[in-house]
Amino acid sequence: MRKPSPWLFVLPALLAGTAFAQQIVYPAKGQSADQQKSDESACYNWAVQNTGIDPSKPAAAAPPPPPTTATGTQPGAGVRGAARGAVVGEIIADDAGAGAAVGAIAARGQSRRQNAAAQQQAQQQTASVNQQQQATFAKARAACLEGRGYTVK
């Protein structure tokens, strides 16, 4: 299976942070610039209060990565791989030592790949949640402004 491009996940996350900034507000009923500024501020506060989302505050961070050793592997991965490799090496080539060495290296590599994949998945989930929250906030703010006589695009 082909691994998806990281840009597939990074691009929506970058766009999510600008969802609020992309809204264009037009005073459809001839409101003054001061009135528009006041209404935008009031609608921002209303959207924060009603959604619980404040775009000016940093988003929640991804959960901490699983514990790893200095090499980026899970503790014990090399030992478990060595044990499996020793059994296979003994059965196939009557050389448990060589099998253990190969098994340890393979297990550490697999552990690093699994840890990297788990970290990438956590980042993608965080980006998705942030994108949904930004969209919800933008809809609430737009609803408030439209209710006050503005056109929001």
C-alpha positions in Angstrom: 0.0 0.0 0.0 1.4 3.4 -0.9 1.9 5.8 1.9 -0.1 9.1 1.6 1.9 12.3 1.1 2.4 14.3 4.3 1.1 17.4 2.4 -2.3 15.7 2.2 -2.7 16.3 5.9 -0.6 19.4 6.4 -2.4 21.5 3.8 -5.9 21.2 5.4 -4.4 22.0 8.8 -2.8 25.2 7.4 -6.0 26.2 5.8 -8.0 25.5 8.9 -6.1 28.2 10.8 -7.0 30.7 8.2 -10.8 29.9 8.0 -11.6 32.8 10.3 -9.2 35.2 8.6 -10.7 34.5 5.2 -14.2 35.8 6.1 -15.1 39.0 4.3 -17.6 41.2 6.0 -19.6 43.8 4.0 -21.9 46.3 5.8 -25.0 45.6 3.7 -27.2 48.1 5.6 -24.7 51.0 5.4 -23.2 50.6 8.8 -20.2 52.9 9.6 -16.7 51.6 10.0 -16.9 52.2 13.8 -20.2 50.3 14.0 -18.8 47.4 12.0 -15.8 47.2 14.2 -18.0 47.2 17.3 -20.3 44.5 15.8 -17.4 42.3 14.7 -16.0 42.5 18.2 -19.4 41.7 19.8 -19.9 38.8 17.3 -16.4 37.4 18.0 -17.2 37.4 21.7 -20.6 35.9 21.1 -19.1 33.1 19.0 -16.5 32.3 21.6 -19.1 32.2 24.3 -21.5 30.0 22.3 -19.0 27.6 20.8 -16.4 27.4 23.5 -13.7 28.0 20.8 -11.4 31.0 20.9 -9.2 31.2 17.8 -6.8 33.6 19.5 -5.8 30.9 22.1 -3.5 28.1 21.1 -5.1 24.8 20.1 -4.7 21.7 22.2 -1.4 19.9 21.7 -1.2 16.3 20.5 -0.9 13.7 23.1 2.6 12.8 24.3 4.4 10.2 22.2 4.8 6.7 23.7 7.9 6.1 25.8 11.0 5.4 23.8 14.7 4.8 24.3 17.4 7.1 23.0 17.2 5.4 19.7 13.5 6.1 19.3 12.3 2.5 19.9 10.0 1.2 22.5 11.8 -0.3 25.6 12.4 -4.0 25.1 11.9 -4.0 21.3 15.4 -5.2 20.7 15.3 -7.9 23.3 12.0 -9.3 22.0 13.3 -9.2 18.5 16.5 -10.9 19.5 14.6 -13.7 21.2 12.4 -14.3 18.1 15.5 -14.1 15.9 17.4 -16.6 18.0 14.6 -19.1 17.7 14.4 -18.7 13.9 18.2 -18.7 13.5 18.5 -21.9 15.4 15.8 -23.6 13.4 16.9 -22.5 10.0 20.7 -22.2 10.2 21.8 -23.7 13.6 23.1 -20.2 14.5 21.0 -18.6 17.2 23.5 -15.8 17.7 23.2 -14.5 14.1 19.5 -14.9 14.3 19.3 -12.9 17.5 21.4 -10.1 16.0 19.2 -9.9 12.9 16.0 -10.1 15.0 17.1 -7.3 17.3 17.9 -5.0 14.4 14.6 -5.7 12.6 12.5 -5.3 15.8 14.1 -1.9 16.5 13.5 -0.7 13.0 9.9 -1.8 13.2 9.4 -0.1 16.5 10.8 3.2 15.1 8.4 3.0 12.2 5.4 2.2 14.5 6.3 5.1 16.8 6.7 7.5 13.8 3.3 6.4 12.4 1.6 6.8 15.8 3.0 10.3 16.2 1.9 11.3 12.7 -1.6 9.9 13.3 -1.9 11.9 16.5 -0.8 15.1 14.7 -3.4 14.4 11.9 -6.1 13.9 14.5 -5.2 17.2 16.2 -5.2 19.0 12.9 -8.6 17.6 12.0 -10.1 18.6 15.4 -8.6 22.1 15.0 -10.1 22.4 11.5 -13.5 21.4 12.7 -13.4 23.9 15.6 -12.3 26.7 13.3 -15.2 26.0 10.9 -17.7 25.9 13.8 -16.4 29.2 15.1 -16.5 30.8 11.7 -20.1 29.7 11.2 -21.2 31.1 14.6 -19.4 34.4 13.9 -21.0 34.7 10.5 -24.4 33.9 11.8 -24.1 36.7 14.4 -22.9 39.2 11.8 -25.6 38.3 9.3 -28.1 38.8 12.1 -26.8 42.3 12.5 -27.2 43.2 8.8 -23.8 42.2 7.3 -23.0 40.0 4.3 -20.4 37.5 5.2 -18.5 35.4 2.6 
